[in-house]
Amino acid sequence: MAKAGLPSDFLWGFATASYQIEGSVDVDGRGPSIWDVFCDKGGKIADGSSGAIACDSYRRTAKDIELLRSCGAQAYRFSLSWSRIIPLGGRNDPINQKGLDHYVKFTKDLLDAGIVPLITLFHWDLPQALHERYGGMLNKQEFVADFANYARIVFEALGPYIKYWVTFNEPWCSAVLGYNTGIFAPGRTSDRSKSSEGNSTTECWVVGHSILVAHGAAAKIHREEFKSRYGGEIGIVLNGDWAEPWDSESKEDIEACERRLEFAIGWFADPIYHGDYPASMRKQLGVRLPKWEEKDIALVKGSNDFYGMNTYCANYVRHRTSLPQDDDFEGNVDLLFENQKGEKIGPDTQSAWLKPYPPGFRKLLNWIYHRTGRPKILVTENGTSIKNENDHKLPEILDDDFRVTYYKDYIHAMAEAVAEDGVNVKAYFCWSLLDNFEWADGYETRFGVTYVDYEDEQKRYPKKSAKEVKSIFEKYVGKA
Ligand code: GBH
């Protein structure tokens, strides 16, 4: 039997993101973000909804803190809405003190409740004005300067209270889903049935590059202007799921798995930890992948104090024999849920892409740890939706054994990676504290450990998983 345990200073809690929970989109001077506009276009969100009300968390901060306490959470990861703090987003635009004060108060209230706050500066809700003014993240120079300004304002106001800063959540999603497939805001793509603008072969690579440089710029500001005053650490959060070969005997499929992980994770991790994009990406993308200017890579290389890891599931990966398409972003592979023997990687959930595979978590922790030179890892998101959860009645929904099993198995896999394999994981956040606005899937897909009744004043009902997570961690913490 493999050992399983976590260190005694291990931190665990729950995560959310501003646009998915806050609502109050035109309250206290908030400016619109690209997600407000994207939702309003129509036809983009499964149930035609938006984050206009969401979980009403902007007005229910006290309730959310009470909920966190009742779950025994030690920490809470949340994101800031840039356009609440700077409604137009830019470095020469006015600051909205009310927006900033809201987050200062919330942070202090969390600390008073004994909960460690972890702040994400950017979880996809770019101020709409920056998109309109210069194309947002397509314009590296402007975007980096504006993000740096926003970061500095936030570090100034919240520096004394924050131990862990995340610059960007999942740049892969902003780049690929926002500028290649177009299923996320701002919805740019070459597919003219979805968007009149966009170029899927180039824009995602440009956007990814801008985000990396903006991350590096913010990290430099944090280290040079704030770290000695307030302490704290800064990192980026990358998403990625484990890849198993479709044919475990095939050298090509094993290589395809590696390439898949490089396209998903190495794209961002390699510049930060090694100073350049993966060779497999250079080979496939050629000049479409931006070259590193010296001053930019100097900002990016070495910019992480910790590695923020989001992961949910795994895929079988099969190599392709055809040449890569120009808009391919996956490394010219097929992503499958069954292997050559017809075995499924995991059970269905409400999310088409998500089939739980706990052993993949341990393997991916190892892959990332060794690829990136053994950094401190914080698991900043992990969780699941449940097939047809939304169709059930409240009592059944609250009895979310599927989610409880998911957390048991995933946390166990992590505890093995730590105790058995020596991977340095220091924190873990369940996605999510609340059912919330699940982006293009709207409200029908629920990821919360807490049920939110959208028909009845966003009332919260903790599910079984909300209570179980605490006892799961009690089994492991202090045992490694
Ligand atoms: C996280 O991303 C997000 O950070 C969080 O906001 C979100 O609520 C949570 O997942 C649950 O979805 O639709 O086939 O193009 C997780 C990584 C990568 C998972 C993109 C969904 C879309 C696949 N995501 N993927 S598809």
Boltz pocket constraint, residues with backbone or C-beta under 6 A from the ligand:
constraints:
  - pocket:
      binder: B
      contacts: [[A, 17], [A, 20], [A, 169], [A, 170], [A, 173], [A, 181], [A, 183], [A, 239], [A, 310], [A, 312], [A, 353], [A, 381], [A, 431], [A, 437], [A, 438], [A, 439], [A, 447]]
      max_distance: 6.0
